Amino acid sequence: MPALRLSRDIRPVTDLKSHGADIVKQAEAGRAVVLSRHGRAVAVVLSVAEYEDLSDAAEGAALQRAVDEGMRELEAGAGRSHAEVREHFLAMARASR
């Protein structure tokens, strides 16, 4: 995503009514549009591709945080054996029947 250009990429929310098509074109071209109300940012308009990329990156970051937390727990001796984990999941499977 290109760097934000304050003169062009921040628009008041009221521009949606009169310049909505231009805002969508800008987002489709890969330039995010920040919508403001009373001088404060309230929303961002992105292309679907940019949104999906950000969503995928957020999911990847969440997974990495979970892995990192698990590694810290293992290093601290808080882990479970393979047999304990296996039995836990087998019990869950039996309970869901």
Backbone atoms as SQL, in Angstrom:
CREATE TABLE atoms (id INTEGER PRIMARY KEY, chain TEXT, resi INTEGER, resn TEXT, atom TEXT, x REAL, y REAL, z REAL);
INSERT INTO atoms VALUES
  (1, 'A', 1, 'MET', 'N', 0.861, -1.172, 0.000),
  (2, 'A', 1, 'MET', 'CA', 0.000, 0.000, 0.000),
  (3, 'A', 1, 'MET', 'C', 0.904, 1.230, 0.000),
  (4, 'A', 2, 'PRO', 'N', 0.667, 2.155, -0.909),
  (5, 'A', 2, 'PRO', 'CA', 1.492, 3.368, -0.959),
  (6, 'A', 2, 'PRO', 'C', 1.344, 4.214, 0.302),
  (7, 'A', 3, 'ALA', 'N', 2.362, 5.011, 0.570),
  (8, 'A', 3, 'ALA', 'CA', 2.321, 5.907, 1.727),
  (9, 'A', 3, 'ALA', 'C', 1.152, 6.881, 1.611),
  (10, 'A', 4, 'LEU', 'N', 0.599, 7.220, 2.736),
  (11, 'A', 4, 'LEU', 'CA', -0.530, 8.147, 2.789),
  (12, 'A', 4, 'LEU', 'C', -0.084, 9.544, 2.398),
  (13, 'A', 5, 'ARG', 'N', -0.834, 10.175, 1.509),
  (14, 'A', 5, 'ARG', 'CA', -0.569, 11.565, 1.132),
  (15, 'A', 5, 'ARG', 'C', -1.681, 12.413, 1.740),
  (16, 'A', 6, 'LEU', 'N', -1.315, 13.189, 2.738),
  (17, 'A', 6, 'LEU', 'CA', -2.311, 13.937, 3.510),
  (18, 'A', 6, 'LEU', 'C', -3.180, 14.826, 2.636),
  (19, 'A', 7, 'SER', 'N', -2.601, 15.440, 1.624),
  (20, 'A', 7, 'SER', 'CA', -3.362, 16.368, 0.790),
  (21, 'A', 7, 'SER', 'C', -4.405, 15.666, -0.069),
  (22, 'A', 8, 'ARG', 'N', -4.240, 14.383, -0.304),
  (23, 'A', 8, 'ARG', 'CA', -5.117, 13.688, -1.236),
  (24, 'A', 8, 'ARG', 'C', -5.880, 12.527, -0.612),
  (25, 'A', 9, 'ASP', 'N', -5.336, 11.941, 0.440),
  (26, 'A', 9, 'ASP', 'CA', -5.897, 10.699, 0.947),
  (27, 'A', 9, 'ASP', 'C', -6.772, 10.847, 2.184),
  (28, 'A', 10, 'ILE', 'N', -6.854, 12.037, 2.745),
  (29, 'A', 10, 'ILE', 'CA', -7.750, 12.277, 3.875),
  (30, 'A', 10, 'ILE', 'C', -8.879, 13.171, 3.394),
  (31, 'A', 11, 'ARG', 'N', -10.093, 12.658, 3.539),
  (32, 'A', 11, 'ARG', 'CA', -11.268, 13.386, 3.033),
  (33, 'A', 11, 'ARG', 'C', -12.346, 13.402, 4.105),
  (34, 'A', 12, 'PRO', 'N', -13.127, 14.464, 4.154),
  (35, 'A', 12, 'PRO', 'CA', -14.239, 14.487, 5.110),
  (36, 'A', 12, 'PRO', 'C', -15.312, 13.471, 4.719),
  (37, 'A', 13, 'VAL', 'N', -15.995, 12.932, 5.701),
  (38, 'A', 13, 'VAL', 'CA', -17.053, 11.955, 5.456),
  (39, 'A', 13, 'VAL', 'C', -18.088, 12.511, 4.481),
  (40, 'A', 14, 'THR', 'N', -18.331, 13.803, 4.534),
  (41, 'A', 14, 'THR', 'CA', -19.333, 14.406, 3.647),
  (42, 'A', 14, 'THR', 'C', -18.970, 14.240, 2.175),
  (43, 'A', 15, 'ASP', 'N', -17.685, 14.007, 1.864),
  (44, 'A', 15, 'ASP', 'CA', -17.281, 13.767, 0.472),
  (45, 'A', 15, 'ASP', 'C', -17.868, 12.479, -0.084),
  (46, 'A', 16, 'LEU', 'N', -18.255, 11.548, 0.789),
  (47, 'A', 16, 'LEU', 'CA', -18.840, 10.293, 0.300),
  (48, 'A', 16, 'LEU', 'C', -20.088, 10.556, -0.531),
  (49, 'A', 17, 'LYS', 'N', -20.875, 11.524, -0.109),
  (50, 'A', 17, 'LYS', 'CA', -22.121, 11.816, -0.811),
  (51, 'A', 17, 'LYS', 'C', -21.855, 12.415, -2.190),
  (52, 'A', 18, 'SER', 'N', -20.972, 13.388, -2.262),
  (53, 'A', 18, 'SER', 'CA', -20.754, 14.092, -3.521),
  (54, 'A', 18, 'SER', 'C', -19.621, 13.513, -4.371),
  (55, 'A', 19, 'HIS', 'N', -18.696, 12.756, -3.757),
  (56, 'A', 19, 'HIS', 'CA', -17.544, 12.234, -4.504),
  (57, 'A', 19, 'HIS', 'C', -17.322, 10.750, -4.227),
  (58, 'A', 20, 'GLY', 'N', -18.386, 10.035, -3.941),
  (59, 'A', 20, 'GLY', 'CA', -18.266, 8.619, -3.600),
  (60, 'A', 20, 'GLY', 'C', -17.579, 7.797, -4.676),
  (61, 'A', 21, 'ALA', 'N', -17.924, 8.034, -5.935),
  (62, 'A', 21, 'ALA', 'CA', -17.314, 7.272, -7.024),
  (63, 'A', 21, 'ALA', 'C', -15.810, 7.522, -7.095),
  (64, 'A', 22, 'ASP', 'N', -15.388, 8.776, -6.874),
  (65, 'A', 22, 'ASP', 'CA', -13.954, 9.094, -6.893),
  (66, 'A', 22, 'ASP', 'C', -13.213, 8.396, -5.745),
  (67, 'A', 23, 'ILE', 'N', -13.852, 8.349, -4.586),
  (68, 'A', 23, 'ILE', 'CA', -13.241, 7.693, -3.424),
  (69, 'A', 23, 'ILE', 'C', -13.072, 6.200, -3.699),
  (70, 'A', 24, 'VAL', 'N', -14.088, 5.583, -4.271),
  (71, 'A', 24, 'VAL', 'CA', -14.010, 4.156, -4.598),
  (72, 'A', 24, 'VAL', 'C', -12.935, 3.915, -5.658),
  (73, 'A', 25, 'LYS', 'N', -12.867, 4.759, -6.676),
  (74, 'A', 25, 'LYS', 'CA', -11.823, 4.607, -7.704),
  (75, 'A', 25, 'LYS', 'C', -10.437, 4.675, -7.094),
  (76, 'A', 26, 'GLN', 'N', -10.240, 5.614, -6.180),
  (77, 'A', 26, 'GLN', 'CA', -8.943, 5.769, -5.533),
  (78, 'A', 26, 'GLN', 'C', -8.593, 4.503, -4.752),
  (79, 'A', 27, 'ALA', 'N', -9.565, 3.976, -4.025),
  (80, 'A', 27, 'ALA', 'CA', -9.322, 2.750, -3.253),
  (81, 'A', 27, 'ALA', 'C', -9.029, 1.578, -4.184),
  (82, 'A', 28, 'GLU', 'N', -9.784, 1.470, -5.276),
  (83, 'A', 28, 'GLU', 'CA', -9.552, 0.391, -6.241),
  (84, 'A', 28, 'GLU', 'C', -8.164, 0.483, -6.868),
  (85, 'A', 29, 'ALA', 'N', -7.646, 1.694, -6.979),
  (86, 'A', 29, 'ALA', 'CA', -6.318, 1.901, -7.555),
  (87, 'A', 29, 'ALA', 'C', -5.205, 1.600, -6.547),
  (88, 'A', 30, 'GLY', 'N', -5.584, 1.211, -5.323),
  (89, 'A', 30, 'GLY', 'CA', -4.586, 0.831, -4.339),
  (90, 'A', 30, 'GLY', 'C', -4.207, 1.919, -3.355),
  (91, 'A', 31, 'ARG', 'N', -4.906, 3.061, -3.391),
  (92, 'A', 31, 'ARG', 'CA', -4.633, 4.143, -2.448),
  (93, 'A', 31, 'ARG', 'C', -5.780, 4.211, -1.445),
  (94, 'A', 32, 'ALA', 'N', -5.483, 3.944, -0.206),
  (95, 'A', 32, 'ALA', 'CA', -6.495, 4.014, 0.850),
  (96, 'A', 32, 'ALA', 'C', -6.970, 5.453, 1.014),
  (97, 'A', 33, 'VAL', 'N', -8.216, 5.592, 1.425),
  (98, 'A', 33, 'VAL', 'CA', -8.787, 6.907, 1.698),
  (99, 'A', 33, 'VAL', 'C', -9.215, 6.929, 3.165),
  (100, 'A', 34, 'VAL', 'N', -8.714, 7.897, 3.906),
  (101, 'A', 34, 'VAL', 'CA', -9.092, 8.068, 5.310),
  (102, 'A', 34, 'VAL', 'C', -10.230, 9.076, 5.354),
  (103, 'A', 35, 'LEU', 'N', -11.327, 8.680, 5.965),
  (104, 'A', 35, 'LEU', 'CA', -12.475, 9.576, 6.096),
  (105, 'A', 35, 'LEU', 'C', -12.445, 10.202, 7.484),
  (106, 'A', 36, 'SER', 'N', -12.685, 11.498, 7.527),
  (107, 'A', 36, 'SER', 'CA', -12.615, 12.209, 8.804),
  (108, 'A', 36, 'SER', 'C', -13.931, 12.920, 9.099),
  (109, 'A', 37, 'ARG', 'N', -14.141, 13.125, 10.382),
  (110, 'A', 37, 'ARG', 'CA', -15.299, 13.897, 10.848),
  (111, 'A', 37, 'ARG', 'C', -14.787, 14.808, 11.955),
  (112, 'A', 38, 'HIS', 'N', -15.030, 16.102, 11.812),
  (113, 'A', 38, 'HIS', 'CA', -14.564, 17.094, 12.789),
  (114, 'A', 38, 'HIS', 'C', -13.051, 16.992, 13.008),
  (115, 'A', 39, 'GLY', 'N', -12.333, 16.731, 11.919),
  (116, 'A', 39, 'GLY', 'CA', -10.876, 16.687, 11.985),
  (117, 'A', 39, 'GLY', 'C', -10.271, 15.413, 12.532),
  (118, 'A', 40, 'ARG', 'N', -11.099, 14.421, 12.815),
  (119, 'A', 40, 'ARG', 'CA', -10.591, 13.149, 13.346),
  (120, 'A', 40, 'ARG', 'C', -10.909, 12.011, 12.387),
  (121, 'A', 41, 'ALA', 'N', -9.953, 11.120, 12.192),
  (122, 'A', 41, 'ALA', 'CA', -10.162, 9.962, 11.329),
  (123, 'A', 41, 'ALA', 'C', -11.222, 9.060, 11.941),
  (124, 'A', 42, 'VAL', 'N', -12.173, 8.616, 11.101),
  (125, 'A', 42, 'VAL', 'CA', -13.246, 7.744, 11.590),
  (126, 'A', 42, 'VAL', 'C', -13.362, 6.441, 10.804),
  (127, 'A', 43, 'ALA', 'N', -12.816, 6.405, 9.582),
  (128, 'A', 43, 'ALA', 'CA', -12.928, 5.197, 8.764),
  (129, 'A', 43, 'ALA', 'C', -11.865, 5.219, 7.679),
  (130, 'A', 44, 'VAL', 'N', -11.606, 4.034, 7.130),
  (131, 'A', 44, 'VAL', 'CA', -10.663, 3.908, 6.027),
  (132, 'A', 44, 'VAL', 'C', -11.351, 3.123, 4.925),
  (133, 'A', 45, 'VAL', 'N', -11.262, 3.616, 3.691),
  (134, 'A', 45, 'VAL', 'CA', -11.799, 2.911, 2.537),
  (135, 'A', 45, 'VAL', 'C', -10.622, 2.256, 1.825),
  (136, 'A', 46, 'LEU', 'N', -10.712, 0.925, 1.666),
  (137, 'A', 46, 'LEU', 'CA', -9.656, 0.141, 1.022),
  (138, 'A', 46, 'LEU', 'C', -10.244, -0.673, -0.116),
  (139, 'A', 47, 'SER', 'N', -9.388, -1.063, -1.045),
  (140, 'A', 47, 'SER', 'CA', -9.835, -2.022, -2.054),
  (141, 'A', 47, 'SER', 'C', -10.038, -3.365, -1.358),
  (142, 'A', 48, 'VAL', 'N', -10.801, -4.239, -1.972),
  (143, 'A', 48, 'VAL', 'CA', -11.021, -5.567, -1.408),
  (144, 'A', 48, 'VAL', 'C', -9.698, -6.314, -1.298),
  (145, 'A', 49, 'ALA', 'N', -8.841, -6.182, -2.299),
  (146, 'A', 49, 'ALA', 'CA', -7.542, -6.865, -2.270),
  (147, 'A', 49, 'ALA', 'C', -6.702, -6.406, -1.085),
  (148, 'A', 50, 'GLU', 'N', -6.662, -5.101, -0.832),
  (149, 'A', 50, 'GLU', 'CA', -5.906, -4.576, 0.305),
  (150, 'A', 50, 'GLU', 'C', -6.494, -5.075, 1.618),
  (151, 'A', 51, 'TYR', 'N', -7.818, -5.078, 1.699),
  (152, 'A', 51, 'TYR', 'CA', -8.480, -5.561, 2.911),
  (153, 'A', 51, 'TYR', 'C', -8.136, -7.029, 3.165),
  (154, 'A', 52, 'GLU', 'N', -8.220, -7.851, 2.113),
  (155, 'A', 52, 'GLU', 'CA', -7.908, -9.271, 2.259),
  (156, 'A', 52, 'GLU', 'C', -6.453, -9.482, 2.674),
  (157, 'A', 53, 'ASP', 'N', -5.537, -8.703, 2.084),
  (158, 'A', 53, 'ASP', 'CA', -4.125, -8.800, 2.460),
  (159, 'A', 53, 'ASP', 'C', -3.932, -8.463, 3.940),
  (160, 'A', 54, 'LEU', 'N', -4.574, -7.382, 4.396),
  (161, 'A', 54, 'LEU', 'CA', -4.469, -6.994, 5.805),
  (162, 'A', 54, 'LEU', 'C', -5.088, -8.044, 6.726),
  (163, 'A', 55, 'SER', 'N', -6.214, -8.601, 6.309),
  (164, 'A', 55, 'SER', 'CA', -6.885, -9.623, 7.097),
  (165, 'A', 55, 'SER', 'C', -6.011, -10.873, 7.204),
  (166, 'A', 56, 'ASP', 'N', -5.417, -11.286, 6.085),
  (167, 'A', 56, 'ASP', 'CA', -4.528, -12.448, 6.099),
  (168, 'A', 56, 'ASP', 'C', -3.316, -12.196, 6.992),
  (169, 'A', 57, 'ALA', 'N', -2.753, -10.996, 6.902),
  (170, 'A', 57, 'ALA', 'CA', -1.593, -10.653, 7.727),
  (171, 'A', 57, 'ALA', 'C', -1.957, -10.675, 9.207),
  (172, 'A', 58, 'ALA', 'N', -3.153, -10.185, 9.547),
  (173, 'A', 58, 'ALA', 'CA', -3.597, -10.188, 10.945),
  (174, 'A', 58, 'ALA', 'C', -3.775, -11.617, 11.448),
  (175, 'A', 59, 'GLU', 'N', -4.331, -12.488, 10.614),
  (176, 'A', 59, 'GLU', 'CA', -4.490, -13.886, 11.005),
  (177, 'A', 59, 'GLU', 'C', -3.126, -14.537, 11.216),
  (178, 'A', 60, 'GLY', 'N', -2.190, -14.247, 10.326),
  (179, 'A', 60, 'GLY', 'CA', -0.844, -14.792, 10.460),
  (180, 'A', 60, 'GLY', 'C', -0.168, -14.310, 11.725),
  (181, 'A', 61, 'ALA', 'N', -0.364, -13.032, 12.048),
  (182, 'A', 61, 'ALA', 'CA', 0.230, -12.468, 13.267),
  (183, 'A', 61, 'ALA', 'C', -0.392, -13.106, 14.501),
  (184, 'A', 62, 'ALA', 'N', -1.704, -13.352, 14.486),
  (185, 'A', 62, 'ALA', 'CA', -2.368, -13.985, 15.624),
  (186, 'A', 62, 'ALA', 'C', -1.854, -15.406, 15.814),
  (187, 'A', 63, 'LEU', 'N', -1.672, -16.121, 14.720),
  (188, 'A', 63, 'LEU', 'CA', -1.133, -17.475, 14.806),
  (189, 'A', 63, 'LEU', 'C', 0.281, -17.452, 15.370),
  (190, 'A', 64, 'GLN', 'N', 1.093, -16.512, 14.903),
  (191, 'A', 64, 'GLN', 'CA', 2.467, -16.415, 15.399),
  (192, 'A', 64, 'GLN', 'C', 2.494, -16.102, 16.890),
  (193, 'A', 65, 'ARG', 'N', 1.594, -15.210, 17.344),
  (194, 'A', 65, 'ARG', 'CA', 1.526, -14.905, 18.780),
  (195, 'A', 65, 'ARG', 'C', 1.167, -16.152, 19.584),
  (196, 'A', 66, 'ALA', 'N', 0.230, -16.958, 19.061),
  (197, 'A', 66, 'ALA', 'CA', -0.167, -18.183, 19.755),
  (198, 'A', 66, 'ALA', 'C', 0.999, -19.170, 19.825),
  (199, 'A', 67, 'VAL', 'N', 1.729, -19.293, 18.734),
  (200, 'A', 67, 'VAL', 'CA', 2.893, -20.182, 18.717),
  (201, 'A', 67, 'VAL', 'C', 3.942, -19.686, 19.707),
  (202, 'A', 68, 'ASP', 'N', 4.199, -18.380, 19.693),
  (203, 'A', 68, 'ASP', 'CA', 5.180, -17.802, 20.624),
  (204, 'A', 68, 'ASP', 'C', 4.771, -18.042, 22.078),
  (205, 'A', 69, 'GLU', 'N', 3.487, -17.866, 22.373),
  (206, 'A', 69, 'GLU', 'CA', 2.997, -18.092, 23.733),
  (207, 'A', 69, 'GLU', 'C', 3.165, -19.553, 24.123),
  (208, 'A', 70, 'GLY', 'N', 2.850, -20.444, 23.204),
  (209, 'A', 70, 'GLY', 'CA', 3.024, -21.865, 23.469),
  (210, 'A', 70, 'GLY', 'C', 4.477, -22.220, 23.732),
  (211, 'A', 71, 'MET', 'N', 5.377, -21.636, 22.966),
  (212, 'A', 71, 'MET', 'CA', 6.807, -21.895, 23.171),
  (213, 'A', 71, 'MET', 'C', 7.260, -21.395, 24.544),
  (214, 'A', 72, 'ARG', 'N', 6.774, -20.210, 24.948),
  (215, 'A', 72, 'ARG', 'CA', 7.124, -19.689, 26.280),
  (216, 'A', 72, 'ARG', 'C', 6.608, -20.621, 27.379),
  (217, 'A', 73, 'GLU', 'N', 5.387, -21.132, 27.194),
  (218, 'A', 73, 'GLU', 'CA', 4.821, -22.055, 28.178),
  (219, 'A', 73, 'GLU', 'C', 5.648, -23.336, 28.259),
  (220, 'A', 74, 'LEU', 'N', 6.053, -23.867, 27.104),
  (221, 'A', 74, 'LEU', 'CA', 6.879, -25.077, 27.102),
  (222, 'A', 74, 'LEU', 'C', 8.203, -24.838, 27.809),
  (223, 'A', 75, 'GLU', 'N', 8.820, -23.701, 27.512),
  (224, 'A', 75, 'GLU', 'CA', 10.105, -23.373, 28.136),
  (225, 'A', 75, 'GLU', 'C', 9.966, -23.212, 29.649),
  (226, 'A', 76, 'ALA', 'N', 8.775, -22.792, 30.102),
  (227, 'A', 76, 'ALA', 'CA', 8.532, -22.611, 31.528),
  (228, 'A', 76, 'ALA', 'C', 8.075, -23.916, 32.186),
  (229, 'A', 77, 'GLY', 'N', 8.003, -24.997, 31.407),
  (230, 'A', 77, 'GLY', 'CA', 7.603, -26.289, 31.953),
  (231, 'A', 77, 'GLY', 'C', 6.113, -26.473, 32.076),
  (232, 'A', 78, 'ALA', 'N', 5.337, -25.641, 31.403),
  (233, 'A', 78, 'ALA', 'CA', 3.877, -25.714, 31.524),
  (234, 'A', 78, 'ALA', 'C', 3.249, -26.574, 30.427),
  (235, 'A', 79, 'GLY', 'N', 4.042, -27.285, 29.672),
  (236, 'A', 79, 'GLY', 'CA', 3.509, -28.077, 28.561),
  (237, 'A', 79, 'GLY', 'C', 2.868, -29.370, 29.014),
  (238, 'A', 80, 'ARG', 'N', 2.209, -30.038, 28.080),
  (239, 'A', 80, 'ARG', 'CA', 1.595, -31.347, 28.334),
  (240, 'A', 80, 'ARG', 'C', 2.270, -32.377, 27.442),
  (241, 'A', 81, 'SER', 'N', 2.229, -33.583, 27.867),
  (242, 'A', 81, 'SER', 'CA', 2.817, -34.657, 27.066),
  (243, 'A', 81, 'SER', 'C', 1.917, -34.949, 25.873),
  (244, 'A', 82, 'HIS', 'N', 2.493, -35.635, 24.902),
  (245, 'A', 82, 'HIS', 'CA', 1.729, -36.028, 23.721),
  (246, 'A', 82, 'HIS', 'C', 0.534, -36.880, 24.141),
  (247, 'A', 83, 'ALA', 'N', 0.742, -37.796, 25.060),
  (248, 'A', 83, 'ALA', 'CA', -0.327, -38.683, 25.514),
  (249, 'A', 83, 'ALA', 'C', -1.463, -37.885, 26.165),
  (250, 'A', 84, 'GLU', 'N', -1.125, -36.866, 26.961),
  (251, 'A', 84, 'GLU', 'CA', -2.163, -36.038, 27.599),
  (252, 'A', 84, 'GLU', 'C', -2.979, -35.280, 26.558),
  (253, 'A', 85, 'VAL', 'N', -2.305, -34.722, 25.584),
  (254, 'A', 85, 'VAL', 'CA', -3.001, -33.965, 24.532),
  (255, 'A', 85, 'VAL', 'C', -3.882, -34.895, 23.716),
  (256, 'A', 86, 'ARG', 'N', -3.351, -36.061, 23.375),
  (257, 'A', 86, 'ARG', 'CA', -4.116, -37.040, 22.594),
  (258, 'A', 86, 'ARG', 'C', -5.376, -37.437, 23.360),
  (259, 'A', 87, 'GLU', 'N', -5.239, -37.751, 24.634),
  (260, 'A', 87, 'GLU', 'CA', -6.389, -38.158, 25.440),
  (261, 'A', 87, 'GLU', 'C', -7.410, -37.019, 25.548),
  (262, 'A', 88, 'HIS', 'N', -6.929, -35.797, 25.678),
  (263, 'A', 88, 'HIS', 'CA', -7.829, -34.640, 25.747),
  (264, 'A', 88, 'HIS', 'C', -8.690, -34.547, 24.481),
  (265, 'A', 89, 'PHE', 'N', -8.056, -34.669, 23.312),
  (266, 'A', 89, 'PHE', 'CA', -8.804, -34.554, 22.054),
  (267, 'A', 89, 'PHE', 'C', -9.708, -35.763, 21.820),
  (268, 'A', 90, 'LEU', 'N', -9.281, -36.929, 22.228),
  (269, 'A', 90, 'LEU', 'CA', -10.148, -38.100, 22.107),
  (270, 'A', 90, 'LEU', 'C', -11.382, -37.941, 22.992),
  (271, 'A', 91, 'ALA', 'N', -11.190, -37.408, 24.177),
  (272, 'A', 91, 'ALA', 'CA', -12.331, -37.172, 25.084),
  (273, 'A', 91, 'ALA', 'C', -13.290, -36.142, 24.481),
  (274, 'A', 92, 'MET', 'N', -12.729, -35.108, 23.872),
  (275, 'A', 92, 'MET', 'CA', -13.590, -34.106, 23.217),
  (276, 'A', 92, 'MET', 'C', -14.381, -34.738, 22.085),
  (277, 'A', 93, 'ALA', 'N', -13.743, -35.604, 21.313),
  (278, 'A', 93, 'ALA', 'CA', -14.418, -36.273, 20.191),
  (279, 'A', 93, 'ALA', 'C', -15.534, -37.193, 20.712),
  (280, 'A', 94, 'ARG', 'N', -15.259, -37.909, 21.780),
  (281, 'A', 94, 'ARG', 'CA', -16.285, -38.808, 22.348),
  (282, 'A', 94, 'ARG', 'C', -17.471, -37.983, 22.868),
  (283, 'A', 95, 'ALA', 'N', -17.205, -36.855, 23.474),
  (284, 'A', 95, 'ALA', 'CA', -18.267, -36.024, 24.041),
  (285, 'A', 95, 'ALA', 'C', -19.144, -35.396, 22.969),
  (286, 'A', 96, 'SER', 'N', -18.601, -35.199, 21.783),
  (287, 'A', 96, 'SER', 'CA', -19.376, -34.524, 20.731),
  (288, 'A', 96, 'SER', 'C', -20.269, -35.489, 19.965),
  (289, 'A', 97, 'ARG', 'N', -20.182, -36.778, 20.268),
  (290, 'A', 97, 'ARG', 'CA', -21.018, -37.764, 19.552),
  (291, 'A', 97, 'ARG', 'C', -22.405, -37.812, 20.087);
